[in-house]
Each structure stands twice: as C-alpha cells, then as structure tokens.
Amino acid sequence: MGYYKKLYVFDGDKPVTAIIRGYTKADFEGLIRVQQESFPPPFPSELWWNEDQLQEHVTRFPEGALCVEIAGEIAGSITGLRVQYDPLHADEHSWATLTDNGYIRNHRPDGDTLYIVDICIRPAYRKLGLGKWMMQSMYEVVVQLGLERLLGGGRMPGYHKVADSMTIEAYAEAIMSGSLKDPVITFLLRCGRTPVQVVPDYLEDEESRNYALLMEWRNPFRAQ
C-alpha cells in the first residue's frame, strides 16, 4: 500500500482536513497548476513540471512522489529520488546532476539516501504549515525504507542582500546563530534539517548567487 495520511492543519484557529498521499497520473494537471501558481511569469514556464517528468516520478520511485490535498484540491507536492551519497564529494554536484534535471532517470533503487528534488506549496495554502508536514512525511519514507538520511540543497535567497559585505559561509553562520533569517534555510531548520556544507554552482539562482546549503535529516533508527 502506498503512502496515505489524514491529519488536521490550522487556518488560524480553524482545523482543516489535509490528506498527504502518493500522487498518480490523475494528479498531473493539478501538480502542474501548483507550479504555475507558485512560479508565475517572468519565471520561465519550461521550468515548471511537465507530464514526462511526473510520469518518471510515479514510475521510477512512487514512494518519493507525494502530494497534499485540501478539500479535493492539490495544494502542494514534494518529490525525491534515491541516490548513493558520498560525503567526501558533497560539493561536487548540482541540482541538475543529482536530479537528472527533475526527470530522476538516475534514481538508484539501492541508494542509501533520499534526495529532495522539489517541494512546492500553492500560495493560497502556505499559511497552513503544509510544507513542514510534507517534509515530515518524507522523513517517514526514509524510516520506512531504512535509508541513512534525507538530503537536499536549500536555496539561500536572502544572500543577495548582503553578498557585497559577507561571504556565503558567513551568511550561513549568521543564519545558524540567529542573527539573520533566510526564507528557505530558516524553514528547513524548523523542519529538523541540519547543515552539511555550502555548495557552489548548485543551481542558476541570482538571489542565492548560485549557492545552496546542503542540509540533511539523519534516520534516528540507523547507527550514526
């Protein structure tokens, strides 16, 4: 049986039913709508999910293809693949190479690590805390499959504001000390992720100056 979880999230003080489950071909239109609403023009439309990518997700690694539903509407998704992680070469990869540009044809069924390809919540639903629940659900997949860790690169979109006055390493340290907040990294910290190292040329992202912070969640049921 695939992943399925029903829970309540809160819109202010009002409980709202949410369902987190594996996505299927029937959800493709809704998943693409999530991308369109989350990344409107001038964001290039060719970078939204397409049906070929989504078909690869549900075919190659359905355990890593989850969506969240509110009142029958797809409100967000999270996608991953299995890789074999080499910590000695952690800075020698990019989002494109690790995820096969989002097609995950390089998925390794024997990989020891669940690597996050994408997490996306429609703007109208972002106040419900769904992103954190989606990440928690992927942690549960890591435990269910007996993997070592969840891993992924976090953008640092706040860095461009201070790039002229501090290094990327100093920026990351400032986030960790609490003297600065970053929309993505601070969110990932709240989700339980811990930093591994800064990765240059991770993805083309002017706000982050192409940097990302590689962050992990270790399976607490595996020997550390």
matplotlib code that plots the C-alpha trace (Angstrom):
import matplotlib.pyplot as plt

x = [0.0, 1.3, 1.7, -1.6, -2.0, -5.0, -4.4, -5.7, -3.9, -5.0, -6.2, -5.9, -7.8, -9.9, -8.9, -8.8, -8.6, -5.5, -4.6, -1.0, -0.6, 1.3, 0.5, -0.6, -1.1, -4.6, -3.0, -0.6, -2.8, -3.2, 0.6, 1.4, -1.1, 0.8, 3.9, 2.2, 0.8, 3.9, 6.3, 4.4, 6.0, 8.6, 9.7, 10.3, 7.4, 9.7, 11.0, 7.6, 7.0, 5.9, 4.0, 7.1, 8.9, 5.9, 5.5, 9.1, 8.5, 5.5, 7.1, 10.7, 10.1, 6.4, 7.4, 9.1, 6.2, 3.8, 1.1, -1.1, -4.8, -7.2, -10.9, -10.2, -7.7, -3.9, -2.3, 1.3, 3.8, 7.2, 9.4, 12.5, 14.8, 17.3, 21.0, 24.2, 25.7, 29.5, 30.2, 33.8, 32.4, 29.4, 30.4, 30.9, 27.3, 24.5, 20.7, 20.7, 23.1, 21.6, 18.0, 18.6, 17.1, 14.0, 13.4, 15.1, 16.1, 19.3, 17.2, 19.1, 16.8, 19.7, 20.7, 21.2, 19.9, 16.6, 17.4, 14.8, 14.1, 11.4, 8.9, 6.2, 3.0, 0.4, 0.5, -3.1, -2.3, 1.0, -0.4, -1.4, 2.0, 1.8, 5.5, 6.6, 4.1, 5.3, 8.9, 7.9, 6.2, 9.4, 11.2, 8.7, 9.6, 13.3, 12.5, 10.1, 12.8, 15.6, 17.7, 20.6, 19.3, 17.3, 19.4, 18.9, 20.3, 18.5, 18.5, 19.7, 17.5, 18.4, 22.1, 22.0, 21.0, 24.3, 26.6, 28.7, 29.6, 29.9, 30.9, 28.4, 29.9, 29.5, 25.9, 25.2, 26.8, 24.7, 21.5, 22.6, 23.4, 20.0, 21.4, 19.9, 16.9, 16.6, 13.2, 14.4, 17.1, 15.3, 12.2, 14.4, 15.9, 12.4, 11.7, 14.6, 17.2, 20.8, 23.5, 26.3, 28.1, 27.8, 27.7, 28.8, 27.1, 24.3, 21.6, 21.2, 19.7, 20.7, 19.3, 21.4, 24.4, 24.1, 25.0, 23.0, 23.3, 23.3, 21.2, 20.3, 18.0, 19.5, 17.4, 17.4, 16.9, 20.1, 23.5, 25.2]
y = [0.0, 3.5, 6.4, 7.8, 10.1, 12.2, 15.0, 18.4, 21.6, 25.0, 28.1, 30.4, 28.6, 26.5, 22.9, 21.9, 18.3, 17.6, 14.3, 13.5, 10.7, 9.4, 11.3, 9.5, 10.3, 11.6, 14.3, 15.6, 18.6, 19.7, 19.3, 21.5, 24.1, 24.1, 25.1, 27.7, 29.4, 29.2, 30.4, 32.8, 34.8, 36.1, 32.6, 30.5, 28.1, 25.5, 25.0, 24.0, 20.3, 18.6, 15.4, 13.5, 14.4, 13.5, 10.2, 9.3, 10.2, 7.9, 5.1, 5.1, 6.0, 6.3, 6.3, 9.6, 11.3, 12.8, 15.5, 17.1, 17.6, 20.1, 19.7, 17.7, 20.3, 19.6, 22.1, 21.1, 18.4, 17.0, 14.8, 12.8, 10.0, 7.6, 8.3, 6.9, 9.7, 10.2, 12.8, 13.2, 14.8, 16.6, 19.9, 18.4, 18.2, 20.4, 20.2, 19.3, 16.4, 15.0, 15.0, 14.5, 17.9, 16.7, 13.6, 11.3, 8.7, 8.3, 7.0, 4.2, 1.6, 0.6, 4.1, 4.9, 8.5, 10.1, 13.3, 16.0, 17.2, 19.8, 20.9, 23.3, 24.7, 26.8, 30.4, 30.3, 27.4, 28.5, 29.7, 26.2, 24.8, 22.2, 22.5, 21.2, 18.4, 17.4, 17.3, 15.2, 12.8, 12.3, 11.6, 8.8, 7.4, 7.4, 5.4, 3.0, 2.3, 2.0, 4.7, 6.6, 10.1, 12.6, 15.2, 18.2, 21.6, 24.7, 27.9, 31.0, 33.7, 36.3, 36.2, 38.7, 41.4, 41.1, 39.5, 42.6, 42.6, 39.0, 35.6, 32.8, 30.9, 33.9, 34.2, 30.6, 31.0, 34.1, 32.1, 29.4, 31.9, 33.5, 37.0, 36.6, 34.8, 33.3, 32.3, 28.8, 27.9, 29.0, 27.0, 23.9, 24.3, 24.5, 21.2, 19.5, 19.6, 20.3, 21.9, 19.9, 22.4, 25.2, 24.0, 26.5, 26.4, 24.3, 25.9, 29.1, 31.4, 35.1, 35.7, 32.9, 33.8, 30.1, 28.8, 26.3, 24.9, 21.2, 20.0, 16.6, 14.7, 11.5, 8.4, 8.1, 4.4, 3.8, 3.7, 7.1]
z = [0.0, -0.9, 1.5, 2.9, 5.9, 7.0, 9.5, 10.6, 9.8, 11.1, 9.2, 12.2, 14.9, 12.5, 11.9, 8.2, 7.0, 4.9, 3.1, 2.2, -0.3, -3.3, -6.5, -9.6, -13.3, -12.4, -10.4, -13.1, -14.1, -10.5, -9.9, -12.9, -11.6, -8.3, -10.2, -12.3, -9.3, -7.3, -10.0, -12.2, -15.1, -15.5, -14.1, -17.3, -17.9, -19.2, -15.7, -14.4, -14.0, -17.3, -17.7, -18.9, -15.6, -13.5, -15.3, -14.4, -10.8, -10.4, -12.4, -11.0, -7.4, -6.4, -2.7, -3.3, -5.1, -2.5, -2.7, -0.2, -0.8, 0.8, 0.1, -3.0, -4.4, -4.8, -2.5, -2.9, -3.6, -2.6, -4.8, -4.1, -5.5, -4.1, -4.5, -3.2, -1.1, -0.9, 1.8, 0.6, -2.7, -1.4, -3.0, -6.5, -7.5, -8.7, -8.6, -12.3, -12.0, -8.8, -10.0, -13.8, -14.4, -12.5, -14.5, -11.9, -14.5, -12.4, -9.5, -7.7, -6.1, -3.8, -2.9, 0.8, 0.7, -0.2, -2.1, -2.3, -5.9, -5.1, -2.6, -3.6, -1.9, -3.7, -2.4, -1.2, 1.1, 2.6, 5.9, 6.8, 7.6, 4.8, 3.9, 7.2, 7.1, 3.7, 4.8, 7.9, 5.5, 3.6, 6.9, 7.4, 4.0, 4.9, 8.1, 6.2, 3.6, 6.1, 4.5, 6.1, 5.6, 3.7, 1.9, -0.3, -1.2, 0.2, -1.8, 0.1, -1.5, 1.2, 0.4, -2.5, 0.0, 1.9, -0.8, -1.1, 2.6, 3.7, 2.3, 1.8, 4.7, 7.0, 5.8, 6.6, 10.1, 10.7, 10.0, 12.3, 15.1, 14.7, 13.7, 10.2, 8.8, 5.3, 3.9, 2.8, 5.2, 8.3, 7.1, 6.6, 10.1, 11.5, 9.7, 11.5, 8.8, 9.8, 7.6, 6.0, 3.8, 1.3, -2.3, -5.1, -8.6, -7.3, -9.5, -11.5, -9.0, -8.9, -5.4, -3.9, -6.2, -7.4, -3.9, -1.8, 1.7, 1.7, 4.6, 5.9, 8.2, 9.6, 10.2, 14.0, 13.8, 11.9, 13.6, 13.4]

ax = plt.figure().add_subplot(projection="3d")
ax.plot(x, y, z, "-o")
ax.set_aspect("equal")
plt.show()
